[in-house]
Amino acid sequence: METLIVKFLKFCAVGFSGLLVDFSVTWLLKEKVKLNKYVANAIAFITAATSNYILNRVWTFQSTSPEIVTEYLSFVAIAVIGLGINTAIVWFLVEKRKLNFYLSKVVAIGVVTCWNFGMNWWVTF
């Protein structure tokens, strides 16, 4: 159980680094390169997911599988599903339950962090 907790904490640290990558790349592409904000956002999402995959493969889960492409595609698919879950939770809590948008995002992030970790632990790595 302790190993699982340590892996979860590492996964969260990697996720925070991904947040920094996402925001940095979005800002750079939108503000400096002058790309469309949605294009910049999409590129940043993929960049952060790739960074997160590499760090989680090496540090969190210490995977030595030669199936890197399969792992990567699984990781990104789980992230995209997580994005959908996040959006659905925020929409439900804001529109149907009339909760504050940012409180709703915190709830959604908590749920999706658990989803992403569990699915990557079980499926990807």
N, C-alpha and C positions, 0 to 999 in steps of 0.2 A: 504493500500500500504506500509506503514512504516513497518508493521509486516513482509511482504514478503521480504523487503530489509534486515531487521535484520536477518531473516532466511537464506537468501542468503549469508550474511556475515559470519554467523555461519557455514554454509555449506562449505564455502571457508576455514575457519580456520580449520575445521575438515579435509578437503582435504589436507591441508598443513601438518597436523599431520600424515595423512596417507602416505604422501610422505616420511616423516622421518622414519616411521615404515617400509615401503617398502625397502628403501635403507639400513636401519640397518639390517633387517632380511636377505636381499640378501647378504650383506657383511659378516655377521656372518656365514651363511650357506656355502657360496662360499669360503671364505678365511680361516675360522677357522675349520669348519666341513669338508671342502673339497668336498662338493657336486658338482655335475655338475652345471654349471652356469645357464642352462635353468631350471633345477629342482629347484634350489635355487630361481630363478626369479619367477617361478610359485607359490611356497610356499609363497614367500614374497607378491605376488599380492593378494593371498587369505587371508593372515594374515592382510594386510592393509585394504582390503575390509571389513573384519570382524570387525576390529577396527573402521573403518569409520561407519559401520552400527550401532554398539553399541552407539557410540558418537552421531550420528545423531538421532537415536531413542530417546535417553534420553535427549539430550541438544537442538538440532536444532528443531526437530519436536515434541518433548515431547509426543511421541506415548504411549498410554496405551492399545493398541490392544492386545488381548490375542493370536493373530495369528502371533506369533514371527517367526515361521519357514516360513510361507508364505511371510511375510515382508522381511526376510533375503534372501530368494531365489529370490524375485523380485529385491531387492537391488543389489545382485550379478549379476543377468542377465542384469540389466541396466548398471552396470559397465563393463561387458564383451562387450556389444554392444558399449558402449562408447570407449572401447579400439579399437574396429574395426573401428569406425568412426575416431578416432585419427590417426590410422595407414593409413587409406585411405586419409585423409587430408594431412598428411605429405608426403605421396607418390605423390599425385597429385601436391602439391606445389613445391616439389623438382624436380620431374621427368618431369612434364609437363610445369610448370611455371618457373623453374630454380631458385627458391628462395633458400636462405640460409637454411640449415637444421634446425638450432636452431631457426631462425625466424619462420620457418614453424611449429616447435613444439609449439612455443608460441601461434600462431594462433590456432592450433589444441587444445591446452589445454583450451583456452578461449571458443571455440565452445563446447567442450566436457563438460566443467564445467557447462555451461548453459543447455546442454542436460541432464546431470546427475541430476542437481538440479530440472529442470522442470519435468522430468519423475518421480523422487522420490517424489516430492511434489504432483504430480497428481495421480500416481499409487500406490506407496509403502506406503506412510504415509497419 
